[in-house]
Amino acid sequence: MPKNFANTQDLVSIKDIVQDTVVMKNGSLRQVIMVSGINFALKSEMEQNIVTQAYQNFLNGLDFPMQVIIHSRKVNIEKYLSGLAKYEAKEKSPLLQNQTEEYIEFVRGFVQKNAIMEKAFLVVVPFSPLMLPNQESISKILPFFGKKNDAAEEKAKAETMMRFNENLAQLKQRVNQVLEGLLSIGLEAVVLNNEQLIELFYNFYNPETVEKEGVNIASEKSGL
């Protein structure tokens, strides 16, 4: 048996999350877009053809890769039930209190027997900068933020941050192109911020639990 086991963080390719952007250990950047869903099957044949053509034009207009993810998880209803419990405590009518209590138990029992799933539709837009020889990756500079460094280190950090901002600007251009393409299909989309990204990756890496927090963006719920 080996004496040393890899730390969990060593197995994760994410270095940090800054300015609504995922910084990978190899220095590449990612932004994540949450996209609403549409019920394609309920549309008329003409509407389906319009959506299909718009999606085809959107993909053909891209000159960079992107990743599409459909993420399904159990819905966390504890916050909803907690709100009902507070309502029950304030209710003065014994009849309404009893009905609320029965409803809470019904919902809790139903969810335990029938998994209610929440689907999130995500688009990941990447940008991988070209690294010149002897250039420090942004991922190597991040741990030194806030620390006192000598003049050479400060200069290197400033140059790296300048490159980071330049790379981020190019990434945002790609993201804006994707947002416009999704809008042309009739989809709503929003770029996840730092807090939402942290919640998203927490849920990704803890699949055995329910959602840590509800990300307040477009999603589709379905009972399975």
C-alpha positions as CSV (number, residue, x, y, z in Angstrom):
1,M,0.0,0.0,0.0
2,P,1.4,3.4,-0.9
3,K,2.1,5.7,2.1
4,N,0.9,8.8,0.4
5,F,-2.5,9.2,-1.2
6,A,-3.4,12.0,-3.6
7,N,-5.2,14.9,-2.1
8,T,-8.7,15.4,-3.5
9,Q,-7.8,18.8,-4.9
10,D,-4.9,17.2,-6.8
11,L,-7.6,15.3,-8.9
12,V,-9.5,18.5,-9.7
13,S,-8.2,20.5,-12.7
14,I,-9.6,23.8,-11.4
15,K,-7.1,26.2,-9.8
16,D,-9.3,29.1,-8.9
17,I,-12.5,31.0,-9.7
18,V,-12.0,34.8,-10.3
19,Q,-14.1,37.4,-12.2
20,D,-16.8,34.9,-13.0
21,T,-14.2,32.8,-14.7
22,V,-12.8,29.3,-14.0
23,V,-9.0,29.3,-14.1
24,M,-7.6,25.9,-14.9
25,K,-4.3,24.5,-13.6
26,N,-2.9,24.6,-17.1
27,G,-3.6,28.4,-17.4
28,S,-6.7,28.1,-19.7
29,L,-9.9,29.8,-18.8
30,R,-13.6,28.8,-18.8
31,Q,-16.9,30.7,-18.5
32,V,-20.1,28.8,-17.9
33,I,-23.4,29.8,-19.3
34,M,-26.7,28.5,-17.9
35,V,-29.4,28.1,-20.6
36,S,-33.1,27.7,-20.4
37,G,-34.9,24.8,-22.1
38,I,-37.6,24.7,-24.7
39,N,-40.1,21.9,-25.3
40,F,-39.2,21.1,-28.9
41,A,-41.8,18.3,-29.2
42,L,-44.7,20.7,-28.6
43,K,-43.7,23.0,-31.4
44,S,-45.2,22.8,-34.8
45,E,-43.2,21.4,-37.7
46,M,-42.5,24.8,-39.0
47,E,-41.3,26.1,-35.6
48,Q,-39.1,23.0,-35.2
49,N,-37.5,23.7,-38.6
50,I,-36.9,27.3,-37.7
51,V,-35.2,26.3,-34.4
52,T,-33.1,23.6,-36.1
53,Q,-32.0,25.9,-38.8
54,A,-31.1,28.6,-36.2
55,Y,-29.1,26.1,-34.2
56,Q,-27.3,24.9,-37.3
57,N,-26.4,28.5,-38.2
58,F,-25.2,29.1,-34.7
59,L,-22.9,26.1,-34.7
60,N,-21.5,26.9,-38.2
61,G,-20.7,30.4,-37.1
62,L,-18.3,29.2,-34.3
63,D,-14.6,29.0,-34.9
64,F,-13.8,27.6,-31.4
65,P,-15.0,24.6,-29.4
66,M,-17.6,24.6,-26.7
67,Q,-19.0,22.0,-24.3
68,V,-22.7,21.3,-23.7
69,I,-23.7,19.7,-20.4
70,I,-27.1,18.5,-19.1
71,H,-26.8,18.2,-15.3
72,S,-29.6,16.3,-13.5
73,R,-29.9,16.2,-9.7
74,K,-32.4,15.7,-6.9
75,V,-34.2,18.9,-6.0
76,N,-33.6,20.2,-2.4
77,I,-37.0,21.0,-1.0
78,E,-35.9,21.6,2.6
79,K,-36.0,25.4,2.1
80,Y,-39.6,25.1,0.8
81,L,-40.6,22.9,3.7
82,S,-38.9,25.2,6.2
83,G,-41.0,28.1,4.9
84,L,-44.2,26.1,5.3
85,A,-43.2,25.2,8.9
86,K,-42.7,28.9,9.7
87,Y,-46.1,29.6,8.2
88,E,-47.6,26.8,10.3
89,A,-46.1,28.2,13.5
90,K,-47.6,31.7,12.8
91,E,-51.1,30.3,11.8
92,K,-53.7,30.9,14.6
93,S,-56.3,28.5,13.2
94,P,-55.8,25.0,14.5
95,L,-57.5,23.6,11.4
96,L,-55.1,25.4,9.0
97,Q,-52.2,24.4,11.2
98,N,-53.2,20.7,10.9
99,Q,-53.7,21.0,7.2
100,T,-50.3,22.6,6.7
101,E,-48.6,19.9,8.8
102,E,-50.3,17.2,6.8
103,Y,-49.2,18.8,3.6
104,I,-45.6,19.1,4.8
105,E,-45.6,15.4,5.6
106,F,-47.2,14.5,2.3
107,V,-44.6,16.5,0.3
108,R,-41.7,15.0,2.3
109,G,-43.0,11.5,1.8
110,F,-43.7,12.0,-1.9
111,V,-40.2,13.2,-2.5
112,Q,-38.7,10.3,-0.6
113,K,-40.6,7.8,-2.8
114,N,-40.4,9.7,-6.1
115,A,-37.2,11.5,-7.0
116,I,-38.0,15.0,-8.3
117,M,-35.1,16.0,-10.6
118,E,-33.9,19.4,-11.7
119,K,-32.2,19.6,-15.0
120,A,-29.6,22.4,-15.7
121,F,-28.5,23.1,-19.2
122,L,-24.9,24.4,-19.4
123,V,-22.6,25.7,-22.1
124,V,-18.9,25.9,-21.3
125,V,-16.8,28.3,-23.3
126,P,-13.0,27.8,-23.2
127,F,-10.0,29.9,-24.0
128,S,-6.5,28.5,-24.0
129,P,-3.8,31.2,-24.4
130,L,-0.6,30.6,-26.2
131,M,2.2,30.5,-23.6
132,L,5.6,31.8,-24.6
133,P,8.8,30.3,-23.1
134,N,9.5,31.3,-19.5
135,Q,6.0,32.9,-19.1
136,E,4.3,32.3,-15.8
137,S,0.8,30.9,-16.0
138,I,-1.9,32.9,-14.3
139,S,-2.6,29.8,-12.2
140,K,0.9,30.1,-10.7
141,I,0.5,33.7,-9.7
142,L,-2.9,33.5,-8.0
143,P,-1.6,32.0,-4.7
144,F,0.6,35.1,-4.2
145,F,-2.2,37.6,-4.2
146,G,-2.0,39.7,-1.1
147,K,1.5,38.6,-0.2
148,K,4.5,40.9,0.1
149,N,6.9,40.2,-2.8
150,D,10.0,41.8,-4.1
151,A,10.1,44.1,-7.1
152,A,10.8,41.3,-9.6
153,E,7.9,39.2,-8.3
154,E,5.6,42.2,-8.4
155,K,6.6,43.0,-11.9
156,A,6.0,39.4,-13.0
157,K,2.7,39.3,-11.3
158,A,1.6,42.6,-13.0
159,E,2.6,41.2,-16.4
160,T,0.8,38.0,-15.8
161,M,-2.4,39.8,-14.6
162,M,-2.2,42.0,-17.8
163,R,-2.1,38.8,-19.9
164,F,-4.9,37.4,-17.9
165,N,-7.1,40.4,-18.5
166,E,-6.2,40.3,-22.3
167,N,-7.1,36.6,-22.3
168,L,-10.3,37.2,-20.4
169,A,-11.3,39.9,-22.9
170,Q,-10.9,37.4,-25.7
171,L,-12.9,34.8,-23.7
172,K,-15.7,37.3,-23.2
173,Q,-15.8,37.9,-26.9
174,R,-16.5,34.2,-27.4
175,V,-19.1,34.2,-24.7
176,N,-20.9,37.1,-26.2
177,Q,-21.0,35.3,-29.5
178,V,-22.5,32.2,-27.9
179,L,-25.0,34.3,-26.0
180,E,-26.2,36.0,-29.2
181,G,-26.4,32.6,-30.9
182,L,-28.5,31.1,-28.1
183,L,-30.8,34.2,-28.2
184,S,-31.3,33.7,-31.9
185,I,-32.7,30.2,-31.2
186,G,-35.1,31.6,-28.6
187,L,-33.2,30.5,-25.5
188,E,-32.5,32.6,-22.4
189,A,-29.0,32.4,-21.2
190,V,-26.9,34.0,-18.4
191,V,-23.2,33.7,-17.5
192,L,-22.7,32.3,-14.0
193,N,-20.9,34.5,-11.4
194,N,-18.3,33.4,-8.9
195,E,-20.9,32.3,-6.2
196,Q,-22.9,30.3,-8.7
197,L,-19.8,28.6,-10.1
198,I,-18.8,27.6,-6.6
199,E,-22.2,26.1,-6.0
200,L,-22.2,24.4,-9.4
201,F,-18.9,22.7,-8.8
202,Y,-19.8,21.8,-5.3
203,N,-22.8,19.9,-6.6
204,F,-20.8,18.3,-9.4
205,Y,-18.3,16.9,-7.0
206,N,-20.9,15.8,-4.4
207,P,-23.3,13.8,-6.5
208,E,-24.5,11.8,-3.5
209,T,-26.1,14.8,-1.9
210,V,-29.0,17.1,-2.9
211,E,-28.3,20.6,-4.2
212,K,-26.3,22.7,-1.8
213,E,-28.2,25.8,-2.9
214,G,-30.7,26.6,-5.7
215,V,-28.9,28.5,-8.4
216,N,-31.3,31.3,-9.3
217,I,-31.2,30.8,-13.1
218,A,-33.2,29.1,-15.7
219,S,-33.8,25.4,-15.2
220,E,-36.3,22.7,-15.9
221,K,-37.9,20.5,-13.2
222,S,-39.3,17.0,-14.0
223,G,-40.6,14.2,-11.8
224,L,-39.0,10.8,-12.6
